[in-house]
């Protein structure tokens, strides 16, 4: 499930926040379909440890439904 930071992006610009989505996709399948990577950035969340991750554009990623929150 996406969480805390899902945005609609059009023509390279953030247009608005989007609702969270559920997905059932293998991480390995997702990584095989990475089309581009941005520069790595430090990220953290309330319920997770700090990490350094790049933004990714992933092709053929399939969401299954919108969450209720």
mmJSON file of the N, C-alpha and C atoms, coordinates in Angstrom:
{"data_MODEL":{"atom_site":{
"group_PDB":["ATOM","ATOM","ATOM","ATOM","ATOM","ATOM","ATOM","ATOM","ATOM","ATOM","ATOM","ATOM","ATOM","ATOM","ATOM","ATOM","ATOM","ATOM","ATOM","ATOM","ATOM","ATOM","ATOM","ATOM","ATOM","ATOM","ATOM","ATOM","ATOM","ATOM","ATOM","ATOM","ATOM","ATOM","ATOM","ATOM","ATOM","ATOM","ATOM","ATOM","ATOM","ATOM","ATOM","ATOM","ATOM","ATOM","ATOM","ATOM","ATOM","ATOM","ATOM","ATOM","ATOM","ATOM","ATOM","ATOM","ATOM","ATOM","ATOM","ATOM","ATOM","ATOM","ATOM","ATOM","ATOM","ATOM","ATOM","ATOM","ATOM","ATOM","ATOM","ATOM","ATOM","ATOM","ATOM","ATOM","ATOM","ATOM","ATOM","ATOM","ATOM","ATOM","ATOM","ATOM","ATOM","ATOM","ATOM","ATOM","ATOM","ATOM","ATOM","ATOM","ATOM","ATOM","ATOM","ATOM","ATOM","ATOM","ATOM","ATOM","ATOM","ATOM","ATOM","ATOM","ATOM","ATOM","ATOM","ATOM","ATOM","ATOM","ATOM","ATOM","ATOM","ATOM","ATOM","ATOM","ATOM","ATOM","ATOM","ATOM","ATOM","ATOM","ATOM","ATOM","ATOM","ATOM","ATOM","ATOM","ATOM","ATOM","ATOM","ATOM","ATOM","ATOM","ATOM","ATOM","ATOM","ATOM","ATOM","ATOM","ATOM","ATOM","ATOM","ATOM","ATOM","ATOM","ATOM","ATOM","ATOM","ATOM","ATOM","ATOM","ATOM","ATOM","ATOM","ATOM","ATOM","ATOM","ATOM","ATOM","ATOM","ATOM","ATOM","ATOM","ATOM","ATOM","ATOM","ATOM","ATOM","ATOM","ATOM","ATOM","ATOM","ATOM","ATOM","ATOM","ATOM","ATOM","ATOM","ATOM","ATOM","ATOM","ATOM","ATOM","ATOM","ATOM","ATOM","ATOM","ATOM","ATOM","ATOM","ATOM","ATOM","ATOM","ATOM","ATOM","ATOM","ATOM","ATOM","ATOM","ATOM","ATOM","ATOM","ATOM","ATOM","ATOM","ATOM"],
"id":[1,2,3,4,5,6,7,8,9,10,11,12,13,14,15,16,17,18,19,20,21,22,23,24,25,26,27,28,29,30,31,32,33,34,35,36,37,38,39,40,41,42,43,44,45,46,47,48,49,50,51,52,53,54,55,56,57,58,59,60,61,62,63,64,65,66,67,68,69,70,71,72,73,74,75,76,77,78,79,80,81,82,83,84,85,86,87,88,89,90,91,92,93,94,95,96,97,98,99,100,101,102,103,104,105,106,107,108,109,110,111,112,113,114,115,116,117,118,119,120,121,122,123,124,125,126,127,128,129,130,131,132,133,134,135,136,137,138,139,140,141,142,143,144,145,146,147,148,149,150,151,152,153,154,155,156,157,158,159,160,161,162,163,164,165,166,167,168,169,170,171,172,173,174,175,176,177,178,179,180,181,182,183,184,185,186,187,188,189,190,191,192,193,194,195,196,197,198,199,200,201,202,203,204,205,206,207],
"type_symbol":["N","C","C","N","C","C","N","C","C","N","C","C","N","C","C","N","C","C","N","C","C","N","C","C","N","C","C","N","C","C","N","C","C","N","C","C","N","C","C","N","C","C","N","C","C","N","C","C","N","C","C","N","C","C","N","C","C","N","C","C","N","C","C","N","C","C","N","C","C","N","C","C","N","C","C","N","C","C","N","C","C","N","C","C","N","C","C","N","C","C","N","C","C","N","C","C","N","C","C","N","C","C","N","C","C","N","C","C","N","C","C","N","C","C","N","C","C","N","C","C","N","C","C","N","C","C","N","C","C","N","C","C","N","C","C","N","C","C","N","C","C","N","C","C","N","C","C","N","C","C","N","C","C","N","C","C","N","C","C","N","C","C","N","C","C","N","C","C","N","C","C","N","C","C","N","C","C","N","C","C","N","C","C","N","C","C","N","C","C","N","C","C","N","C","C","N","C","C","N","C","C","N","C","C","N","C","C"],
"label_atom_id":["N","CA","C","N","CA","C","N","CA","C","N","CA","C","N","CA","C","N","CA","C","N","CA","C","N","CA","C","N","CA","C","N","CA","C","N","CA","C","N","CA","C","N","CA","C","N","CA","C","N","CA","C","N","CA","C","N","CA","C","N","CA","C","N","CA","C","N","CA","C","N","CA","C","N","CA","C","N","CA","C","N","CA","C","N","CA","C","N","CA","C","N","CA","C","N","CA","C","N","CA","C","N","CA","C","N","CA","C","N","CA","C","N","CA","C","N","CA","C","N","CA","C","N","CA","C","N","CA","C","N","CA","C","N","CA","C","N","CA","C","N","CA","C","N","CA","C","N","CA","C","N","CA","C","N","CA","C","N","CA","C","N","CA","C","N","CA","C","N","CA","C","N","CA","C","N","CA","C","N","CA","C","N","CA","C","N","CA","C","N","CA","C","N","CA","C","N","CA","C","N","CA","C","N","CA","C","N","CA","C","N","CA","C","N","CA","C","N","CA","C","N","CA","C","N","CA","C","N","CA","C","N","CA","C","N","CA","C","N","CA","C"],
"label_alt_id":[null,null,null,null,null,null,null,null,null,null,null,null,null,null,null,null,null,null,null,null,null,null,null,null,null,null,null,null,null,null,null,null,null,null,null,null,null,null,null,null,null,null,null,null,null,null,null,null,null,null,null,null,null,null,null,null,null,null,null,null,null,null,null,null,null,null,null,null,null,null,null,null,null,null,null,null,null,null,null,null,null,null,null,null,null,null,null,null,null,null,null,null,null,null,null,null,null,null,null,null,null,null,null,null,null,null,null,null,null,null,null,null,null,null,null,null,null,null,null,null,null,null,null,null,null,null,null,null,null,null,null,null,null,null,null,null,null,null,null,null,null,null,null,null,null,null,null,null,null,null,null,null,null,null,null,null,null,null,null,null,null,null,null,null,null,null,null,null,null,null,null,null,null,null,null,null,null,null,null,null,null,null,null,null,null,null,null,null,null,null,null,null,null,null,null,null,null,null,null,null,null,null,null,null,null,null,null],
"label_comp_id":["UNK","UNK","UNK","UNK","UNK","UNK","UNK","UNK","UNK","UNK","UNK","UNK","UNK","UNK","UNK","UNK","UNK","UNK","UNK","UNK","UNK","UNK","UNK","UNK","UNK","UNK","UNK","UNK","UNK","UNK","UNK","UNK","UNK","UNK","UNK","UNK","UNK","UNK","UNK","UNK","UNK","UNK","UNK","UNK","UNK","UNK","UNK","UNK","UNK","UNK","UNK","UNK","UNK","UNK","UNK","UNK","UNK","UNK","UNK","UNK","UNK","UNK","UNK","UNK","UNK","UNK","UNK","UNK","UNK","UNK","UNK","UNK","UNK","UNK","UNK","UNK","UNK","UNK","UNK","UNK","UNK","UNK","UNK","UNK","UNK","UNK","UNK","UNK","UNK","UNK","UNK","UNK","UNK","UNK","UNK","UNK","UNK","UNK","UNK","UNK","UNK","UNK","UNK","UNK","UNK","UNK","UNK","UNK","UNK","UNK","UNK","UNK","UNK","UNK","UNK","UNK","UNK","UNK","UNK","UNK","UNK","UNK","UNK","UNK","UNK","UNK","UNK","UNK","UNK","UNK","UNK","UNK","UNK","UNK","UNK","UNK","UNK","UNK","UNK","UNK","UNK","UNK","UNK","UNK","UNK","UNK","UNK","UNK","UNK","UNK","UNK","UNK","UNK","UNK","UNK","UNK","UNK","UNK","UNK","UNK","UNK","UNK","UNK","UNK","UNK","UNK","UNK","UNK","UNK","UNK","UNK","UNK","UNK","UNK","UNK","UNK","UNK","UNK","UNK","UNK","UNK","UNK","UNK","UNK","UNK","UNK","UNK","UNK","UNK","UNK","UNK","UNK","UNK","UNK","UNK","UNK","UNK","UNK","UNK","UNK","UNK","UNK","UNK","UNK","UNK","UNK","UNK"],
"label_asym_id":["A","A","A","A","A","A","A","A","A","A","A","A","A","A","A","A","A","A","A","A","A","A","A","A","A","A","A","A","A","A","A","A","A","A","A","A","A","A","A","A","A","A","A","A","A","A","A","A","A","A","A","A","A","A","A","A","A","A","A","A","A","A","A","A","A","A","A","A","A","A","A","A","A","A","A","A","A","A","A","A","A","A","A","A","A","A","A","A","A","A","A","A","A","A","A","A","A","A","A","A","A","A","A","A","A","A","A","A","A","A","A","A","A","A","A","A","A","A","A","A","A","A","A","A","A","A","A","A","A","A","A","A","A","A","A","A","A","A","A","A","A","A","A","A","A","A","A","A","A","A","A","A","A","A","A","A","A","A","A","A","A","A","A","A","A","A","A","A","A","A","A","A","A","A","A","A","A","A","A","A","A","A","A","A","A","A","A","A","A","A","A","A","A","A","A","A","A","A","A","A","A","A","A","A","A","A","A"],
"label_entity_id":["1","1","1","1","1","1","1","1","1","1","1","1","1","1","1","1","1","1","1","1","1","1","1","1","1","1","1","1","1","1","1","1","1","1","1","1","1","1","1","1","1","1","1","1","1","1","1","1","1","1","1","1","1","1","1","1","1","1","1","1","1","1","1","1","1","1","1","1","1","1","1","1","1","1","1","1","1","1","1","1","1","1","1","1","1","1","1","1","1","1","1","1","1","1","1","1","1","1","1","1","1","1","1","1","1","1","1","1","1","1","1","1","1","1","1","1","1","1","1","1","1","1","1","1","1","1","1","1","1","1","1","1","1","1","1","1","1","1","1","1","1","1","1","1","1","1","1","1","1","1","1","1","1","1","1","1","1","1","1","1","1","1","1","1","1","1","1","1","1","1","1","1","1","1","1","1","1","1","1","1","1","1","1","1","1","1","1","1","1","1","1","1","1","1","1","1","1","1","1","1","1","1","1","1","1","1","1"],
"label_seq_id":[1,1,1,2,2,2,3,3,3,4,4,4,5,5,5,6,6,6,7,7,7,8,8,8,9,9,9,10,10,10,11,11,11,12,12,12,13,13,13,14,14,14,15,15,15,16,16,16,17,17,17,18,18,18,19,19,19,20,20,20,21,21,21,22,22,22,23,23,23,24,24,24,25,25,25,26,26,26,27,27,27,28,28,28,29,29,29,30,30,30,31,31,31,32,32,32,33,33,33,34,34,34,35,35,35,36,36,36,37,37,37,38,38,38,39,39,39,40,40,40,41,41,41,42,42,42,43,43,43,44,44,44,45,45,45,46,46,46,47,47,47,48,48,48,49,49,49,50,50,50,51,51,51,52,52,52,53,53,53,54,54,54,55,55,55,56,56,56,57,57,57,58,58,58,59,59,59,60,60,60,61,61,61,62,62,62,63,63,63,64,64,64,65,65,65,66,66,66,67,67,67,68,68,68,69,69,69],
"pdbx_PDB_ins_code":[null,null,null,null,null,null,null,null,null,null,null,null,null,null,null,null,null,null,null,null,null,null,null,null,null,null,null,null,null,null,null,null,null,null,null,null,null,null,null,null,null,null,null,null,null,null,null,null,null,null,null,null,null,null,null,null,null,null,null,null,null,null,null,null,null,null,null,null,null,null,null,null,null,null,null,null,null,null,null,null,null,null,null,null,null,null,null,null,null,null,null,null,null,null,null,null,null,null,null,null,null,null,null,null,null,null,null,null,null,null,null,null,null,null,null,null,null,null,null,null,null,null,null,null,null,null,null,null,null,null,null,null,null,null,null,null,null,null,null,null,null,null,null,null,null,null,null,null,null,null,null,null,null,null,null,null,null,null,null,null,null,null,null,null,null,null,null,null,null,null,null,null,null,null,null,null,null,null,null,null,null,null,null,null,null,null,null,null,null,null,null,null,null,null,null,null,null,null,null,null,null,null,null,null,null,null,null],
"Cartn_x":[0.841,0.0,0.892,0.526,1.259,0.896,1.762,1.495,2.29,1.647,2.324,3.154,2.558,3.302,3.084,1.845,1.531,0.971,1.563,1.164,0.876,-0.059,-0.32,0.702,1.452,2.466,2.079,2.016,1.709,2.767,3.35,4.385,5.519,5.88,7.006,6.724,5.471,5.11,4.092,4.246,3.261,1.993,0.87,-0.404,-1.202,-1.252,-2.002,-1.679,-2.107,-1.971,-2.974,-2.649,-3.549,-3.893,-5.001,-5.387,-4.392,-4.301,-3.446,-4.05,-3.184,-3.614,-3.024,-3.732,-3.214,-2.661,-1.614,-1.067,-0.559,-0.591,-0.07,0.895,2.108,3.104,4.424,5.108,6.406,7.412,8.201,9.257,10.26,10.563,11.496,10.943,9.642,9.012,9.054,8.781,8.836,10.241,11.253,12.626,13.046,12.493,12.788,12.213,11.188,10.502,10.846,11.949,12.362,12.796,12.183,12.501,13.511,13.472,14.45,14.547,15.697,15.96,16.395,15.991,16.462,17.578,18.096,19.163,18.628,19.421,19.018,18.828,17.822,17.522,17.288,17.599,17.366,15.876,15.267,13.838,13.619,12.604,12.244,10.742,10.187,8.767,8.612,7.443,7.211,7.396,6.983,6.996,8.103,9.095,10.149,11.51,12.547,13.901,14.306,15.327,15.816,16.463,16.275,16.848,17.227,18.055,18.424,17.875,16.962,16.27,16.153,16.176,15.961,14.488,13.977,12.647,12.762,11.716,11.748,10.529,10.738,9.636,9.583,8.447,8.306,7.203,7.511,6.526,5.754,4.561,3.726,3.496,3.273,2.972,1.463,0.899,-0.56,-1.092,-1.952,-2.624,-3.914,-4.311,-5.501,-6.745,-6.609,-7.775,-7.354,-8.307,-8.072,-8.345,-7.537,-7.772,-8.904,-9.386,-10.483,-10.011,-8.696,-8.186,-7.247],
"Cartn_y":[-1.164,0.0,1.235,2.214,3.484,4.189,5.113,5.763,7.054,8.081,9.315,9.947,10.258,10.97,10.446,10.272,9.848,11.059,11.386,12.583,12.265,13.008,12.938,13.845,13.296,14.055,14.092,15.292,15.466,16.358,15.895,16.643,17.072,16.179,16.427,17.343,17.749,18.659,17.989,18.189,17.682,18.519,17.831,18.505,18.567,17.449,17.398,16.1,16.055,14.818,13.797,12.516,11.444,10.557,9.853,8.899,7.745,7.081,5.898,4.758,3.902,2.77,1.474,0.399,-0.939,-1.541,-2.342,-3.048,-4.403,-5.345,-6.694,-6.989,-6.51,-6.686,-7.071,-7.985,-8.424,-7.278,-7.112,-6.1,-6.401,-7.664,-8.019,-7.638,-7.861,-7.464,-5.944,-5.229,-3.775,-3.299,-3.857,-3.432,-3.756,-4.823,-5.145,-4.1,-3.366,-2.406,-0.954,-0.708,0.669,1.32,2.445,3.169,4.287,4.905,5.945,6.122,6.635,6.905,8.347,8.953,10.29,10.173,11.303,11.273,10.761,9.956,9.396,10.519,10.344,11.325,10.597,11.274,10.711,10.84,9.769,9.763,9.062,9.496,8.857,8.999,8.15,8.214,7.911,8.194,7.981,6.525,5.597,4.181,3.404,4.091,3.396,3.984,3.278,3.767,4.679,5.479,6.383,5.573,6.038,5.334,6.336,5.913,6.731,6.024,6.7,6.072,7.043,6.524,7.39,7.367,8.459,8.375,7.498,6.727,5.818,6.024,5.92,5.823,4.357,3.71,2.275,2.05,1.337,1.001,-0.246,-0.382,-1.578,-1.921,-0.898,-1.135,-1.107,-2.101,-2.25,-2.08,-1.085,-0.881,-1.686,-2.187,-3.023,-2.298,-1.32,-0.609,0.631,1.532,2.729,2.364,2.883,2.619,3.499,3.207,3.964,5.199,5.405,6.586,7.372],
"Cartn_z":[0.0,0.0,0.0,-0.782,-0.756,0.543,0.948,2.223,2.353,2.862,3.259,2.153,1.043,0.016,-1.379,-1.783,-3.144,-3.876,-5.02,-5.75,-7.213,-7.786,-9.215,-9.89,-10.843,-11.563,-13.029,-13.598,-15.018,-15.64,-16.731,-17.448,-16.518,-15.593,-14.703,-13.53,-13.324,-12.229,-11.312,-9.993,-9.05,-9.207,-9.462,-9.678,-8.373,-7.66,-6.406,-5.676,-4.419,-3.653,-4.178,-4.049,-4.483,-3.292,-3.381,-2.337,-2.33,-1.176,-1.093,-1.903,-2.469,-3.282,-2.734,-2.953,-2.633,-3.922,-3.777,-4.926,-4.492,-5.4,-5.175,-6.306,-6.156,-7.204,-6.563,-7.15,-6.663,-6.732,-5.675,-5.672,-6.785,-7.016,-8.09,-9.457,-9.666,-10.931,-11.088,-9.995,-10.038,-10.428,-9.811,-10.098,-11.529,-12.111,-13.518,-14.465,-14.003,-14.865,-14.556,-13.837,-13.555,-14.868,-15.193,-16.433,-16.192,-15.012,-14.694,-13.181,-12.743,-11.329,-11.165,-10.063,-9.723,-8.696,-8.244,-7.238,-5.901,-5.202,-3.909,-2.901,-2.033,-0.982,0.327,1.415,2.742,3.054,3.512,3.829,5.161,5.875,7.132,7.342,8.171,8.507,9.987,10.525,11.954,12.364,11.524,11.884,11.195,10.64,9.897,10.251,9.876,10.092,8.946,9.186,8.151,7.027,5.783,4.636,3.554,2.626,1.476,0.244,-0.469,-1.599,-2.764,-3.997,-5.159,-5.567,-6.143,-6.763,-8.015,-8.31,-9.462,-10.35,-11.628,-12.579,-12.979,-12.693,-12.937,-13.96,-15.019,-16.041,-15.659,-16.202,-16.016,-14.538,-13.712,-12.298,-12.139,-11.496,-11.438,-10.012,-9.844,-8.553,-8.553,-7.38,-7.315,-6.822,-5.899,-5.401,-4.616,-4.392,-3.581,-2.13,-1.207,0.211,0.725,1.915,2.5,3.233,3.354,4.078,3.213],
"occupancy":[1.0,1.0,1.0,1.0,1.0,1.0,1.0,1.0,1.0,1.0,1.0,1.0,1.0,1.0,1.0,1.0,1.0,1.0,1.0,1.0,1.0,1.0,1.0,1.0,1.0,1.0,1.0,1.0,1.0,1.0,1.0,1.0,1.0,1.0,1.0,1.0,1.0,1.0,1.0,1.0,1.0,1.0,1.0,1.0,1.0,1.0,1.0,1.0,1.0,1.0,1.0,1.0,1.0,1.0,1.0,1.0,1.0,1.0,1.0,1.0,1.0,1.0,1.0,1.0,1.0,1.0,1.0,1.0,1.0,1.0,1.0,1.0,1.0,1.0,1.0,1.0,1.0,1.0,1.0,1.0,1.0,1.0,1.0,1.0,1.0,1.0,1.0,1.0,1.0,1.0,1.0,1.0,1.0,1.0,1.0,1.0,1.0,1.0,1.0,1.0,1.0,1.0,1.0,1.0,1.0,1.0,1.0,1.0,1.0,1.0,1.0,1.0,1.0,1.0,1.0,1.0,1.0,1.0,1.0,1.0,1.0,1.0,1.0,1.0,1.0,1.0,1.0,1.0,1.0,1.0,1.0,1.0,1.0,1.0,1.0,1.0,1.0,1.0,1.0,1.0,1.0,1.0,1.0,1.0,1.0,1.0,1.0,1.0,1.0,1.0,1.0,1.0,1.0,1.0,1.0,1.0,1.0,1.0,1.0,1.0,1.0,1.0,1.0,1.0,1.0,1.0,1.0,1.0,1.0,1.0,1.0,1.0,1.0,1.0,1.0,1.0,1.0,1.0,1.0,1.0,1.0,1.0,1.0,1.0,1.0,1.0,1.0,1.0,1.0,1.0,1.0,1.0,1.0,1.0,1.0,1.0,1.0,1.0,1.0,1.0,1.0,1.0,1.0,1.0,1.0,1.0,1.0],
"B_iso_or_equiv":[0.0,0.0,0.0,0.0,0.0,0.0,0.0,0.0,0.0,0.0,0.0,0.0,0.0,0.0,0.0,0.0,0.0,0.0,0.0,0.0,0.0,0.0,0.0,0.0,0.0,0.0,0.0,0.0,0.0,0.0,0.0,0.0,0.0,0.0,0.0,0.0,0.0,0.0,0.0,0.0,0.0,0.0,0.0,0.0,0.0,0.0,0.0,0.0,0.0,0.0,0.0,0.0,0.0,0.0,0.0,0.0,0.0,0.0,0.0,0.0,0.0,0.0,0.0,0.0,0.0,0.0,0.0,0.0,0.0,0.0,0.0,0.0,0.0,0.0,0.0,0.0,0.0,0.0,0.0,0.0,0.0,0.0,0.0,0.0,0.0,0.0,0.0,0.0,0.0,0.0,0.0,0.0,0.0,0.0,0.0,0.0,0.0,0.0,0.0,0.0,0.0,0.0,0.0,0.0,0.0,0.0,0.0,0.0,0.0,0.0,0.0,0.0,0.0,0.0,0.0,0.0,0.0,0.0,0.0,0.0,0.0,0.0,0.0,0.0,0.0,0.0,0.0,0.0,0.0,0.0,0.0,0.0,0.0,0.0,0.0,0.0,0.0,0.0,0.0,0.0,0.0,0.0,0.0,0.0,0.0,0.0,0.0,0.0,0.0,0.0,0.0,0.0,0.0,0.0,0.0,0.0,0.0,0.0,0.0,0.0,0.0,0.0,0.0,0.0,0.0,0.0,0.0,0.0,0.0,0.0,0.0,0.0,0.0,0.0,0.0,0.0,0.0,0.0,0.0,0.0,0.0,0.0,0.0,0.0,0.0,0.0,0.0,0.0,0.0,0.0,0.0,0.0,0.0,0.0,0.0,0.0,0.0,0.0,0.0,0.0,0.0,0.0,0.0,0.0,0.0,0.0,0.0],
"pdbx_formal_charge":[null,null,null,null,null,null,null,null,null,null,null,null,null,null,null,null,null,null,null,null,null,null,null,null,null,null,null,null,null,null,null,null,null,null,null,null,null,null,null,null,null,null,null,null,null,null,null,null,null,null,null,null,null,null,null,null,null,null,null,null,null,null,null,null,null,null,null,null,null,null,null,null,null,null,null,null,null,null,null,null,null,null,null,null,null,null,null,null,null,null,null,null,null,null,null,null,null,null,null,null,null,null,null,null,null,null,null,null,null,null,null,null,null,null,null,null,null,null,null,null,null,null,null,null,null,null,null,null,null,null,null,null,null,null,null,null,null,null,null,null,null,null,null,null,null,null,null,null,null,null,null,null,null,null,null,null,null,null,null,null,null,null,null,null,null,null,null,null,null,null,null,null,null,null,null,null,null,null,null,null,null,null,null,null,null,null,null,null,null,null,null,null,null,null,null,null,null,null,null,null,null,null,null,null,null,null,null],
"auth_seq_id":[1,1,1,2,2,2,3,3,3,4,4,4,5,5,5,6,6,6,7,7,7,8,8,8,9,9,9,10,10,10,11,11,11,12,12,12,13,13,13,14,14,14,15,15,15,16,16,16,17,17,17,18,18,18,19,19,19,20,20,20,21,21,21,22,22,22,23,23,23,24,24,24,25,25,25,26,26,26,27,27,27,28,28,28,29,29,29,30,30,30,31,31,31,32,32,32,33,33,33,34,34,34,35,35,35,36,36,36,37,37,37,38,38,38,39,39,39,40,40,40,41,41,41,42,42,42,43,43,43,44,44,44,45,45,45,46,46,46,47,47,47,48,48,48,49,49,49,50,50,50,51,51,51,52,52,52,53,53,53,54,54,54,55,55,55,56,56,56,57,57,57,58,58,58,59,59,59,60,60,60,61,61,61,62,62,62,63,63,63,64,64,64,65,65,65,66,66,66,67,67,67,68,68,68,69,69,69],
"auth_comp_id":["UNK","UNK","UNK","UNK","UNK","UNK","UNK","UNK","UNK","UNK","UNK","UNK","UNK","UNK","UNK","UNK","UNK","UNK","UNK","UNK","UNK","UNK","UNK","UNK","UNK","UNK","UNK","UNK","UNK","UNK","UNK","UNK","UNK","UNK","UNK","UNK","UNK","UNK","UNK","UNK","UNK","UNK","UNK","UNK","UNK","UNK","UNK","UNK","UNK","UNK","UNK","UNK","UNK","UNK","UNK","UNK","UNK","UNK","UNK","UNK","UNK","UNK","UNK","UNK","UNK","UNK","UNK","UNK","UNK","UNK","UNK","UNK","UNK","UNK","UNK","UNK","UNK","UNK","UNK","UNK","UNK","UNK","UNK","UNK","UNK","UNK","UNK","UNK","UNK","UNK","UNK","UNK","UNK","UNK","UNK","UNK","UNK","UNK","UNK","UNK","UNK","UNK","UNK","UNK","UNK","UNK","UNK","UNK","UNK","UNK","UNK","UNK","UNK","UNK","UNK","UNK","UNK","UNK","UNK","UNK","UNK","UNK","UNK","UNK","UNK","UNK","UNK","UNK","UNK","UNK","UNK","UNK","UNK","UNK","UNK","UNK","UNK","UNK","UNK","UNK","UNK","UNK","UNK","UNK","UNK","UNK","UNK","UNK","UNK","UNK","UNK","UNK","UNK","UNK","UNK","UNK","UNK","UNK","UNK","UNK","UNK","UNK","UNK","UNK","UNK","UNK","UNK","UNK","UNK","UNK","UNK","UNK","UNK","UNK","UNK","UNK","UNK","UNK","UNK","UNK","UNK","UNK","UNK","UNK","UNK","UNK","UNK","UNK","UNK","UNK","UNK","UNK","UNK","UNK","UNK","UNK","UNK","UNK","UNK","UNK","UNK","UNK","UNK","UNK","UNK","UNK","UNK"],
"auth_asym_id":["A","A","A","A","A","A","A","A","A","A","A","A","A","A","A","A","A","A","A","A","A","A","A","A","A","A","A","A","A","A","A","A","A","A","A","A","A","A","A","A","A","A","A","A","A","A","A","A","A","A","A","A","A","A","A","A","A","A","A","A","A","A","A","A","A","A","A","A","A","A","A","A","A","A","A","A","A","A","A","A","A","A","A","A","A","A","A","A","A","A","A","A","A","A","A","A","A","A","A","A","A","A","A","A","A","A","A","A","A","A","A","A","A","A","A","A","A","A","A","A","A","A","A","A","A","A","A","A","A","A","A","A","A","A","A","A","A","A","A","A","A","A","A","A","A","A","A","A","A","A","A","A","A","A","A","A","A","A","A","A","A","A","A","A","A","A","A","A","A","A","A","A","A","A","A","A","A","A","A","A","A","A","A","A","A","A","A","A","A","A","A","A","A","A","A","A","A","A","A","A","A","A","A","A","A","A","A"],
"auth_atom_id":["N","CA","C","N","CA","C","N","CA","C","N","CA","C","N","CA","C","N","CA","C","N","CA","C","N","CA","C","N","CA","C","N","CA","C","N","CA","C","N","CA","C","N","CA","C","N","CA","C","N","CA","C","N","CA","C","N","CA","C","N","CA","C","N","CA","C","N","CA","C","N","CA","C","N","CA","C","N","CA","C","N","CA","C","N","CA","C","N","CA","C","N","CA","C","N","CA","C","N","CA","C","N","CA","C","N","CA","C","N","CA","C","N","CA","C","N","CA","C","N","CA","C","N","CA","C","N","CA","C","N","CA","C","N","CA","C","N","CA","C","N","CA","C","N","CA","C","N","CA","C","N","CA","C","N","CA","C","N","CA","C","N","CA","C","N","CA","C","N","CA","C","N","CA","C","N","CA","C","N","CA","C","N","CA","C","N","CA","C","N","CA","C","N","CA","C","N","CA","C","N","CA","C","N","CA","C","N","CA","C","N","CA","C","N","CA","C","N","CA","C","N","CA","C","N","CA","C","N","CA","C","N","CA","C","N","CA","C","N","CA","C"],
"pdbx_PDB_model_num":[1,1,1,1,1,1,1,1,1,1,1,1,1,1,1,1,1,1,1,1,1,1,1,1,1,1,1,1,1,1,1,1,1,1,1,1,1,1,1,1,1,1,1,1,1,1,1,1,1,1,1,1,1,1,1,1,1,1,1,1,1,1,1,1,1,1,1,1,1,1,1,1,1,1,1,1,1,1,1,1,1,1,1,1,1,1,1,1,1,1,1,1,1,1,1,1,1,1,1,1,1,1,1,1,1,1,1,1,1,1,1,1,1,1,1,1,1,1,1,1,1,1,1,1,1,1,1,1,1,1,1,1,1,1,1,1,1,1,1,1,1,1,1,1,1,1,1,1,1,1,1,1,1,1,1,1,1,1,1,1,1,1,1,1,1,1,1,1,1,1,1,1,1,1,1,1,1,1,1,1,1,1,1,1,1,1,1,1,1,1,1,1,1,1,1,1,1,1,1,1,1,1,1,1,1,1,1]
}}}
